Each structure stands twice: as structure tokens, then as C-alpha cells.
């Protein structure tokens, strides 16, 4: 199952309408519909807003309840997914400075 299908399933399970999710997340109804239909690919931050508004965690959404990633790790994954390598390198450098 892909992200779009999973979002649709979770939305049905939550009983939320697009209008309710739009009000809770600040996203437009059309954008939420596009995400669910696979026309738009949400960022991790957007996905977190939507999933949280439906009453789930990102860990539950990805089926990795035992794997908890930090926000910086999620941002790094998102940067690599989008092939935004300068951002990925900046995030790695920031992490290295924090851990030194």
C-alpha cells in the first residue's frame, strides 16, 4: 500500500471529512484530496499534520511503532527523498556539530 492509499484508509478509519482535516491542519481541501489520490506528495511535516489530525502518530502510520525518529532525522529522510542533497548535507553537518 502506498502513502496515498494509507492516508485514505486512515481518514476513513478516523471518520474525518476533508473539510474537518482542512480546518484542523490549515491545508486546503483540494490539496488534501490531491494527497489522498496520489497527485501530490506531502512533505514529512505536512504528513505529520494530517496523520496527527486523524488521531494517529507517524510511527503508527508507517507501521514502525518501535522505530521513533527525531524531527531532524525525518527532515533528513525527506531531503534525500526529494533529492535535495544540499539540505541533506546541511542537516548532517548540523547534527555533527550538536554531537561533537
Buried (B, 14 or more C-beta within 10 A) or exposed (E): EEBBEBBBEBBEEBEBEBEBBBEBBEBEBEBBBBBBEEEBEBBBEBBBBBBBBBEBEBBEBBEEEEEEBEEEEBBBBBBEEEEEEEBBEBBEEEBEEEEE
